[in-house]
Amino acid sequence: MNPKGTRKAQRLTLPFQTAETTSESKATRDQDWTALVSAADNTGRERLVKSVARVRDLGEVLTPTAMVQAMLDLLPDELWQPHTSATFLEPTCGDGNFLVAILYRKLHKISSAYDAGLLPAGSTPGAVEFHAFQALASIYAVDISPENVIGGSPGHEIGARERMVMIFMAWYHEMLDVRLTAGSAVLASAEWIVNRNILVGNMLATNGDGSPSGRDALPLVEYDWDLATRSVAISRTTLGSVMAAGSTQTAGRLLLLYRPEPAYLWRGAPVELRNARVAAPPVLKTKPRNGKVMRMG
Ligand SMILES: C[S@@+](CC[C@H](N)C(=O)[O-])C[C@H]1O[C@@H](n2cnc3c(N)ncnc32)[C@H](O)[C@@H]1O
């Protein structure tokens, strides 16, 4: 797959290259990160149905990459700009076919804005990194299946969260020539974001047995990005508030729910998000059965 607008980003050298930097061969570094956007396996086939049971119980038929790209092509080009980074909420994300394609477009736009000297936060590697975090944090999603969100089980090896982190890491490697390894602050903060933005939850208000699903109380983090200080301030909201209010965009700042003075829980450089004490929501245990989703005891 060759998503629209594929390019080789110009590599930058970070002033703080440390243990995260690798000295591996150029061939390895030149891995084509754009290929990660496709859900194809190594035979080139996309697996759009995981099992008949999942089609029956979850209505799960995943969208092919080409169709995702064709749908995203219908959106205006301004939507992919680095700042303010438009917010997306995928209500039934599966294992992330739309999410990775959206992230790809946002990261690609950061690369091309950098090359053109038009990156809003400046023309430095720090500015590139700031916008990359902003892009990652602008994408929210819910799916009822923990297998889809978290992965790590047979037949669901890589979930939506991990796919997002893989794209982020591979792009970061190509753009900044730094491989993010376990223990890296950048990687830990990227994981912090996807663990809070991509949630296991029921998008229906009630479970199959009529009990409340807890959808409206699903906690979300809002991010408020400051270009001048290259910092981010975070506050809490819920999916219910977001759905009630709709999205509101204000100059220089994008909030899911507009509040003049949000109660910020933390503020700092995005690479420090890993230290923000905002609990990740617990994984909702659900059991799909005959087209109805039941909450497990
Ligand atoms: C048709 S698939 C689409 C997945 C993804 N949006 C894509 O296009 O590849 C529908 C997805 O909705 C999820 N789902 C089904 N019922 C749900 C519910 N009540 N709340 C949240 N997700 C649900 C399933 O797990 C399934 O992955």
The ligand as a Tripos MOL2 file, in Angstrom:
@<TRIPOS>MOLECULE
LIG
   27    29     1     0     0
SMALL
NO_CHARGES

@<TRIPOS>ATOM
      1 C1        -17.9850   -3.1350   11.2740 C.3       1 LIG1
      2 S1        -16.6560   -3.2620   12.4830 S.3       1 LIG1
      3 C2        -15.7930   -1.7890   12.0560 C.3       1 LIG1
      4 C3        -14.4570   -1.6480   12.7110 C.3       1 LIG1
      5 C4        -13.6390   -0.4330   12.2350 C.3       1 LIG1
      6 N1        -14.3800    0.8060   12.4240 N.3       1 LIG1
      7 C5        -13.2470   -0.5640   10.7820 C.2       1 LIG1
      8 O1        -13.8710    0.1240    9.9770 O.co2     1 LIG1
      9 O2        -12.3470   -1.3510   10.4530 O.co2     1 LIG1
     10 C6        -17.5820   -2.8420   13.9530 C.3       1 LIG1
     11 C7        -16.7800   -2.8510   15.2480 C.3       1 LIG1
     12 O3        -17.6590   -2.3670   16.2630 O.3       1 LIG1
     13 C8        -17.3660   -2.9950   17.4900 C.3       1 LIG1
     14 N2        -18.6050   -2.9270   18.2920 N.ar      1 LIG1
     15 C9        -19.7230   -3.6750   18.1590 C.ar      1 LIG1
     16 N3        -20.6630   -3.2940   19.0580 N.ar      1 LIG1
     17 C10       -20.1120   -2.2510   19.7470 C.ar      1 LIG1
     18 C11       -20.5990   -1.4220   20.7970 C.ar      1 LIG1
     19 N4        -21.8180   -1.5700   21.3190 N.pl3     1 LIG1
     20 N5        -19.7810   -0.4580   21.2720 N.ar      1 LIG1
     21 C12       -18.5280   -0.2910   20.7730 C.ar      1 LIG1
     22 N6        -18.0210   -1.0620   19.7880 N.ar      1 LIG1
     23 C13       -18.8030   -2.0220   19.2670 C.ar      1 LIG1
     24 C14       -16.9210   -4.3950   17.1260 C.3       1 LIG1
     25 O4        -15.9970   -4.9180   18.0600 O.3       1 LIG1
     26 C15       -16.3280   -4.2060   15.7280 C.3       1 LIG1
     27 O5        -14.9340   -4.2430   15.7600 O.3       1 LIG1
@<TRIPOS>BOND
     1     1     2 1
     2     2     3 1
     3     2    10 1
     4     3     4 1
     5     4     5 1
     6     5     6 1
     7     5     7 1
     8     7     8 2
     9     7     9 1
    10    10    11 1
    11    11    12 1
    12    11    26 1
    13    12    13 1
    14    13    14 1
    15    13    24 1
    16    14    15 ar
    17    14    23 ar
    18    15    16 ar
    19    16    17 ar
    20    17    18 ar
    21    17    23 ar
    22    18    19 1
    23    18    20 ar
    24    20    21 ar
    25    21    22 ar
    26    22    23 ar
    27    24    25 1
    28    24    26 1
    29    26    27 1
@<TRIPOS>SUBSTRUCTURE
     1 LIG1         1 GROUP 0 **** ****
